[in-house]
Amino acid sequence: MKRLAIAVLALTVSAQAAFAGVNFDGGKFDLKAEIAKLDVSAPEAAVSKARPDKEWTIMVFINAKNNLEKYGLKDMNEMEMIGSGDKYNVVVELARIEGFDSSDGDWKTSRRYLVQKDADVNKVTSPIVEELPRADMGDYKHLVEFVNWSKAKYPARKYMLIVWNHGAGWIKVPLRKAARGISYDDETGNHITTVQLGQALKEMGGVDVYGSDACLMQMAEVVYELKDYATYIVGSEETEPGDGYTYDTLLGPLFAKQNMAPAELAKLAVDAYSDHYQKLGQASTQSYLRTSQLAGYLDASNAFAYAVTQAGDKEVARAAMEAAQSYAYPENKDVYHFAQLVAASTKNADVKAKAEALMTFIKTKLIAHNRTNNSEGGWWGPEIYDNSHGIAAYLPGGAAPAHYADLQWAKYSNWDEFIDWLK
């Protein structure tokens, strides 16, 4: 995450329609009595499989076992400004260690909460549902265990998972300072790799919306790993400011509506984040994409890369790579802008056509919503993200590390061959 590092069962169809007017929220609930009132027959087996009365369970995995600890507490208090609702749960695991922030009792365990509304913005008052003396927040199996626990204890019709921490794209290398992934635990020294993040979502049975409240995660290499286990993926091409998501403005509209569709909640996550940093005058990027379109994106990027290599347009492609919108890790490039620069410079009609087709696919099919903000001055001067279009990819200008081949994106696309050709 965060700039400091820079470095989320039905009855029959007719029974569902009949249940539309049933109140599931008014305390004790007698399903058979409600069915009798509606004059709808239901077999005993169907009654035992009634759907949960909650529309959403929002699960936030806050690994504050590092220099982001104060922001973890801040975000938890932002959630408590809204709390859980009649139709949705907000469930959090928040882990802390010694050495970074001593506020709010300076406890050093991992606590699980059902978030409740309160008026104290400096103290977490939600009930502790479970406390773990020591949790490895960098172990993907612990993430799976948290989500499975949340789904069992707070079942809902739809699920959103947010993984909160430092993020750094896809690479895992031996040197700790250069390691990339998500959810870095400074106590254990572990973090969740991109491949493990995909495995985690698979083992937890997937979610409707997944969000990385973390830096640099909206990359082809990351999202392709998750594509079968989330309907929508929310993330940032660039680093996030230390504060990350603003959870009161994320949960407030959900509280007002209660039963948002997954696409609405994904869009809300993008807008709540972007609106906040726009007001502060801070640069940011955030988008959400449709995983159903990732197969088509792979085809369009393959066709583009093949056309470039067949035309021998290496100098055009290398110049575009150097000039394309990049991020904290300069080898991360916005794919749309890269293709746009190639299209503008090539003299080959097929390369131009395939570049424009890739751009059109990104803009109209893959990226459902993209927001950027610019700033007058960041750490190294003005930060301009007008050329960020919602999805980045790895273009190092040299050979990719051997473990790039471990990624699903490398296995099923020809991007790794394209990288090798461009070096």
Secondary structure per residue as TSV (DSSP state, phi and psi in degrees):
chain	resnum	aa	ss	phi	psi
A	1	M	-	360.0	-170.5
A	2	K	-	121.4	149.0
A	3	R	T	-64.9	-22.4
A	4	L	T	-63.7	-23.0
A	5	A	T	-87.7	-24.2
A	6	I	-	-47.1	81.7
A	7	A	-	-94.0	360.0
A	8	V	-	360.0	360.0
A	9	L	-	360.0	131.1
A	10	A	-	-89.8	161.3
A	11	L	-	-81.2	-154.1
A	12	T	-	-78.3	169.9
A	13	V	H	-62.9	-40.9
A	14	S	H	-68.0	-34.7
A	15	A	H	-67.8	-37.0
A	16	Q	H	-59.2	-44.0
A	17	A	H	-63.3	-39.6
A	18	A	H	-66.5	-32.3
A	19	F	G	-76.0	-6.2
A	20	A	G	-57.4	-31.2
A	21	G	G	-98.0	6.0
A	22	V	-	-81.6	137.7
A	23	N	-	-91.2	110.0
A	24	F	-	-93.6	-0.2
A	25	D	-	-112.8	0.4
A	26	G	S	-93.8	47.7
A	27	G	S	86.5	-133.8
A	28	K	S	-65.8	143.7
A	29	F	-	-136.8	123.1
A	30	D	-	-105.3	101.9
A	31	L	H	-62.4	-44.2
A	32	K	H	-63.4	-39.4
A	33	A	H	-63.7	-41.1
A	34	E	H	-64.0	-40.2
A	35	I	H	-63.9	-41.0
A	36	A	H	-61.2	-40.3
A	37	K	H	-61.0	-36.6
A	38	L	H	-85.6	-3.1
A	39	D	T	57.2	42.8
A	40	V	-	-117.0	128.2
A	41	S	-	-85.6	143.8
A	42	A	-	-146.1	129.3
A	43	P	-	-64.3	155.9
A	44	E	H	-56.4	-41.3
A	45	A	H	-62.2	-38.5
A	46	A	H	-68.8	-38.4
A	47	V	H	-60.0	-39.0
A	48	S	T	-71.1	-12.6
A	49	K	T	-110.4	28.9
A	50	A	-	-58.0	144.3
A	51	R	-	-69.2	154.8
A	52	P	-	-60.1	152.2
A	53	D	S	-84.5	-4.8
A	54	K	-	-96.8	137.5
A	55	E	S	-75.1	-42.8
A	56	W	E	-133.1	144.6
A	57	T	E	-121.0	118.2
A	58	I	E	-96.3	119.1
A	59	M	E	-111.6	122.7
A	60	V	E	-120.3	118.5
A	61	F	E	-100.2	96.2
A	62	I	E	-99.1	102.2
A	63	N	E	-92.5	91.2
A	64	A	E	-99.5	28.5
A	65	K	S	-91.2	56.7
A	66	N	S	-172.7	-162.9
A	67	N	T	-74.5	4.2
A	68	L	T	-96.6	9.8
A	69	E	H	-54.4	-45.1
A	70	K	H	-63.2	-32.2
A	71	Y	H	-73.2	-30.4
A	72	G	H	-62.9	-44.2
A	73	L	H	-65.6	-40.1
A	74	K	H	-61.8	-44.8
A	75	D	H	-66.8	-35.7
A	76	M	H	-62.9	-41.0
A	77	N	H	-68.4	-32.1
A	78	E	H	-63.3	-40.7
A	79	M	H	-61.7	-38.3
A	80	E	H	-71.2	-14.3
A	81	M	T	-66.2	-23.0
A	82	I	T	-114.3	-47.8
A	83	G	-	78.7	-178.1
A	84	S	-	-78.0	162.3
A	85	G	-	-121.0	-178.4
A	86	D	S	-63.0	-32.0
A	87	K	S	-113.4	6.9
A	88	Y	E	-150.5	151.2
A	89	N	E	-109.8	144.8
A	90	V	E	-116.5	113.7
A	91	V	E	-117.8	132.6
A	92	V	E	-130.5	139.8
A	93	E	E	-111.2	122.3
A	94	L	E	-122.4	119.5
A	95	A	E	-116.6	140.6
A	96	R	E	-132.7	160.0
A	97	I	-	-137.5	174.5
A	98	E	T	-77.8	146.2
A	99	G	T	114.6	-6.8
A	100	F	S	-121.5	-44.2
A	101	D	-	-146.8	131.3
A	102	S	-	-108.8	10.2
A	103	S	-	-75.0	168.6
A	104	D	G	52.8	45.6
A	105	G	G	89.3	-10.7
A	106	D	G	51.5	37.0
A	107	W	-	-70.4	156.1
A	108	K	-	-134.0	45.1
A	109	T	S	-124.4	-163.7
A	110	S	E	-119.4	123.7
A	111	R	E	-117.1	140.2
A	112	R	E	-109.4	133.8
A	113	Y	E	-128.2	148.1
A	114	L	E	-99.5	111.3
A	115	V	-	-69.7	129.5
A	116	Q	-	-121.4	150.8
A	117	K	-	-69.5	138.2
A	118	D	-	-147.5	173.6
A	119	A	S	-105.6	4.0
A	120	D	-	-99.1	108.5
A	121	V	T	-85.7	1.3
A	122	N	T	-114.0	-5.4
A	123	K	S	-139.8	134.4
A	124	V	-	-80.3	121.0
A	125	T	-	-118.1	-3.1
A	126	S	S	-60.5	147.9
A	127	P	-	-65.1	137.9
A	128	I	E	-79.9	115.0
A	129	V	E	-82.7	-34.8
A	130	E	E	-154.5	144.1
A	131	E	E	-127.6	130.1
A	132	L	E	-111.4	128.9
A	133	P	S	-64.1	-33.4
A	134	R	-	-156.5	115.6
A	135	A	-	-120.4	134.6
A	136	D	-	-87.0	99.6
A	137	M	T	-77.3	-5.0
A	138	G	T	-98.0	7.9
A	139	D	-	-102.8	118.6
A	140	Y	H	-62.1	-27.3
A	141	K	H	-67.4	-29.4
A	142	H	H	-71.8	-36.1
A	143	L	H	-60.1	-44.8
A	144	V	H	-59.0	-45.2
A	145	E	H	-62.1	-41.0
A	146	F	H	-62.1	-45.7
A	147	V	H	-67.3	-43.2
A	148	N	H	-62.6	-39.7
A	149	W	H	-61.4	-44.8
A	150	S	H	-63.6	-43.8
A	151	K	H	-65.9	-36.8
A	152	A	H	-72.4	-40.6
A	153	K	H	-84.5	-31.1
A	154	Y	S	-131.4	66.9
A	155	P	-	-66.3	149.4
A	156	A	-	-151.3	171.0
A	157	R	S	-77.9	-27.0
A	158	K	E	-138.7	152.0
A	159	Y	E	-132.8	139.4
A	160	M	E	-122.5	133.8
A	161	L	E	-116.8	130.6
A	162	I	E	-118.7	123.3
A	163	V	E	-101.1	121.4
A	164	W	E	-113.5	122.5
A	165	N	S	167.1	-164.3
A	166	H	-	-68.1	146.4
A	167	G	B	-139.6	153.0
A	168	A	-	-153.5	41.0
A	169	G	-	73.6	-138.5
A	170	W	S	-111.5	-22.0
A	171	I	-	-76.3	139.1
A	172	K	-	-120.0	117.1
A	173	V	-	-125.7	163.1
A	174	P	S	-62.7	-35.2
A	175	L	S	-74.5	122.2
A	176	R	G	-56.0	-41.9
A	177	K	G	-68.6	-24.6
A	178	A	G	-100.4	-1.6
A	179	A	-	-66.3	141.1
A	180	R	-	-119.9	152.3
A	181	G	S	158.9	-133.9
A	182	I	B	-156.0	158.0
A	183	S	-	60.8	72.2
A	184	Y	-	-86.9	123.0
A	185	D	-	-104.7	110.3
A	186	D	T	-72.5	-17.1
A	187	E	T	-78.0	-42.9
A	188	T	T	-96.4	-18.6
A	189	G	-	78.7	7.5
A	190	N	-	-97.4	158.6
A	191	H	-	-148.9	164.8
A	192	I	B	-89.9	120.8
A	193	T	-	-77.6	168.1
A	194	T	H	-62.3	-43.7
A	195	V	H	-61.8	-40.8
A	196	Q	H	-67.5	-33.3
A	197	L	H	-63.3	-42.9
A	198	G	H	-62.4	-41.0
A	199	Q	H	-63.6	-38.5
A	200	A	H	-61.7	-47.6
A	201	L	H	-63.1	-36.2
A	202	K	H	-63.4	-48.5
A	203	E	H	-68.5	-26.1
A	204	M	T	-87.0	-1.2
A	205	G	T	85.7	12.1
A	206	G	-	79.0	171.4
A	207	V	E	-142.3	164.8
A	208	D	E	-77.0	-42.1
A	209	V	E	-131.6	129.7
A	210	Y	E	-115.5	135.2
A	211	G	E	-131.1	135.8
A	212	S	E	-98.7	106.3
A	213	D	E	-85.3	72.6
A	214	A	S	-165.0	161.5
A	215	C	T	-76.7	147.0
A	216	L	T	65.0	23.9
A	217	M	-	-96.4	-10.5
A	218	Q	-	-87.0	71.6
A	219	M	B	-123.1	151.1
A	220	A	H	-55.2	-40.7
A	221	E	H	-63.3	-30.6
A	222	V	H	-85.2	-53.3
A	223	V	H	-66.8	-29.4
A	224	Y	H	-68.5	-27.2
A	225	E	H	-68.3	-27.8
A	226	L	H	-100.2	-3.1
A	227	K	T	-59.7	-30.5
A	228	D	T	-87.7	-1.3
A	229	Y	S	-126.7	9.8
A	230	A	E	-151.3	144.4
A	231	T	E	-81.6	-38.7
A	232	Y	E	-132.6	144.4
A	233	I	E	-124.3	126.9
A	234	V	E	-108.6	136.4
A	235	G	E	-173.2	177.8
A	236	S	-	-118.0	134.7
A	237	E	S	-70.3	-35.9
A	238	E	S	-101.8	176.0
A	239	T	-	-61.8	156.2
A	240	E	-	-101.1	147.0
A	241	P	-	-57.2	158.0
A	242	G	T	-54.3	-32.3
A	243	D	T	-74.9	-17.7
A	244	G	-	58.8	-140.8
A	245	Y	-	-63.3	152.4
A	246	T	-	-108.1	101.3
A	247	Y	H	-75.9	-23.7
A	248	D	H	-69.0	-38.6
A	249	T	H	-79.0	-16.9
A	250	L	H	-77.5	-45.8
A	251	L	H	-82.4	-25.9
A	252	G	H	-55.9	-53.4
A	253	P	H	-64.2	-32.2
A	254	L	H	-65.2	-41.5
A	255	F	H	-60.3	-39.6
A	256	A	H	-68.0	-35.6
A	257	K	H	-100.8	-33.6
A	258	Q	S	72.4	-40.9
A	259	N	S	-119.8	43.8
A	260	M	-	-58.5	148.8
A	261	A	-	-75.1	156.6
A	262	P	H	-56.0	-41.5
A	263	A	H	-64.1	-35.7
A	264	E	H	-64.0	-42.7
A	265	L	H	-69.1	-37.7
A	266	A	H	-63.1	-44.1
A	267	K	H	-64.1	-40.6
A	268	L	H	-59.6	-40.6
A	269	A	H	-60.6	-41.9
A	270	V	H	-65.3	-47.6
A	271	D	H	-69.9	-40.4
A	272	A	H	-61.1	-42.4
A	273	Y	H	-64.3	-52.2
A	274	S	H	-67.9	-40.1
A	275	D	H	-59.7	-40.6
A	276	H	H	-61.4	-49.5
A	277	Y	H	-76.3	-23.8
A	278	Q	H	-64.0	-42.5
A	279	K	H	-64.6	-33.6
A	280	L	H	-84.4	-8.5
A	281	G	T	71.4	26.2
A	282	Q	-	-102.1	141.8
A	283	A	-	-71.0	145.5
A	284	S	E	-163.9	159.0
A	285	T	E	-133.0	146.9
A	286	Q	E	-165.0	138.1
A	287	S	E	-148.8	165.1
A	288	Y	E	-131.8	146.9
A	289	L	E	-126.7	160.3
A	290	R	E	-94.6	116.2
A	291	T	G	-68.5	-22.4
A	292	S	G	-62.8	-18.1
A	293	Q	G	-99.5	1.3
A	294	L	H	-69.7	-30.2
A	295	A	H	-65.4	-41.5
A	296	G	H	-67.4	-34.8
A	297	Y	H	-64.5	-41.8
A	298	L	H	-59.3	-45.0
A	299	D	H	-61.7	-43.1
A	300	A	H	-68.1	-38.9
A	301	S	H	-71.2	-36.2
A	302	N	H	-62.1	-45.5
A	303	A	H	-62.5	-40.3
A	304	F	H	-64.7	-50.6
A	305	A	H	-61.8	-40.4
A	306	Y	H	-63.9	-43.0
A	307	A	H	-62.3	-41.9
A	308	V	H	-63.1	-45.9
A	309	T	H	-68.3	-39.5
A	310	Q	H	-65.9	-32.5
A	311	A	H	-80.7	-10.6
A	312	G	T	66.9	30.3
A	313	D	-	-84.9	46.4
A	314	K	H	-65.8	-43.0
A	315	E	H	-65.8	-39.4
A	316	V	H	-61.9	-46.4
A	317	A	H	-66.6	-39.8
A	318	R	H	-67.0	-39.8
A	319	A	H	-64.4	-40.4
A	320	A	H	-65.5	-40.2
A	321	M	H	-60.6	-43.9
A	322	E	H	-65.7	-34.0
A	323	A	H	-92.6	-13.6
A	324	A	S	-65.9	152.2
A	325	Q	-	-53.3	124.2
A	326	S	B	-123.7	178.5
A	327	Y	-	-133.8	-161.5
A	328	A	S	-55.6	-40.2
A	329	Y	S	-92.7	111.0
A	330	P	T	-64.2	-16.8
A	331	E	T	-79.7	-7.7
A	332	N	E	-83.5	119.6
A	333	K	E	-122.0	142.3
A	334	D	E	-67.9	124.6
A	335	V	H	-69.7	-41.8
A	336	Y	H	-59.8	-46.7
A	337	H	H	-66.7	-38.2
A	338	F	H	-58.9	-48.4
A	339	A	H	-64.6	-36.6
A	340	Q	H	-62.6	-42.7
A	341	L	H	-67.9	-37.5
A	342	V	H	-63.8	-45.7
A	343	A	H	-60.3	-35.7
A	344	A	H	-73.5	-23.4
A	345	S	H	-107.7	-25.2
A	346	T	-	-69.2	151.9
A	347	K	-	-105.2	3.0
A	348	N	-	-95.8	124.1
A	349	A	H	-64.5	-38.3
A	350	D	H	-69.8	-40.3
A	351	V	H	-60.5	-45.2
A	352	K	H	-61.2	-44.0
A	353	A	H	-64.7	-42.8
A	354	K	H	-70.6	-34.7
A	355	A	H	-64.7	-44.5
A	356	E	H	-67.8	-34.0
A	357	A	H	-65.5	-40.3
A	358	L	H	-64.2	-44.0
A	359	M	H	-60.1	-44.9
A	360	T	H	-63.1	-40.0
A	361	F	H	-64.4	-43.7
A	362	I	I	-60.1	-45.9
A	363	K	I	-73.8	-36.3
A	364	T	I	-103.6	-21.2
A	365	K	I	-116.2	-54.1
A	366	L	I	-74.8	-55.1
A	367	I	E	-88.3	114.5
A	368	A	E	-81.2	-30.4
A	369	H	E	-160.6	131.2
A	370	N	E	-136.1	134.1
A	371	R	E	-132.8	139.7
A	372	T	E	-134.1	152.6
A	373	N	E	-130.6	144.3
A	374	N	-	-106.0	164.2
A	375	S	E	-139.0	155.7
A	376	E	E	-69.7	-31.1
A	377	G	E	-160.1	119.6
A	378	G	E	-102.9	-154.3
A	379	W	T	-63.3	-33.9
A	380	W	T	-118.6	22.8
A	381	G	E	114.7	-167.4
A	382	P	E	-56.5	141.7
A	383	E	E	-113.6	114.0
A	384	I	-	-120.3	122.6
A	385	Y	-	-122.0	29.5
A	386	D	T	-62.3	-23.4
A	387	N	T	-99.2	18.4
A	388	S	-	-95.2	122.4
A	389	H	-	-118.6	10.3
A	390	G	S	113.0	-13.0
A	391	I	-	-146.3	130.2
A	392	A	E	-111.2	167.2
A	393	A	E	-150.2	163.5
A	394	Y	E	-83.7	120.0
A	395	L	-	-137.5	87.2
A	396	P	-	-80.7	-16.3
A	397	G	S	76.1	7.6
A	398	G	S	-151.6	-169.7
A	399	A	-	-69.1	140.2
A	400	A	-	-75.5	148.4
A	401	P	-	-58.7	155.1
A	402	A	G	-57.4	-36.4
A	403	H	G	-75.9	-2.6
A	404	Y	G	-57.3	-32.3
A	405	A	G	-66.5	-15.0
A	406	D	G	-74.4	-18.4
A	407	L	S	-76.2	144.7
A	408	Q	H	-60.1	-36.1
A	409	W	H	-60.1	-41.4
A	410	A	H	-71.0	-34.8
A	411	K	H	-70.2	-35.4
A	412	Y	H	-107.4	-12.6
A	413	S	S	-108.9	173.4
A	414	N	S	-105.4	23.4
A	415	W	H	-64.8	-35.1
A	416	D	H	-65.9	-38.5
A	417	E	H	-66.4	-36.1
A	418	F	H	-64.9	-42.7
A	419	I	H	-58.7	-45.7
A	420	D	H	-64.1	-38.9
A	421	W	H	-66.0	-34.4
A	422	L	H	-78.0	-16.2
A	423	K	-	-67.0	360.0
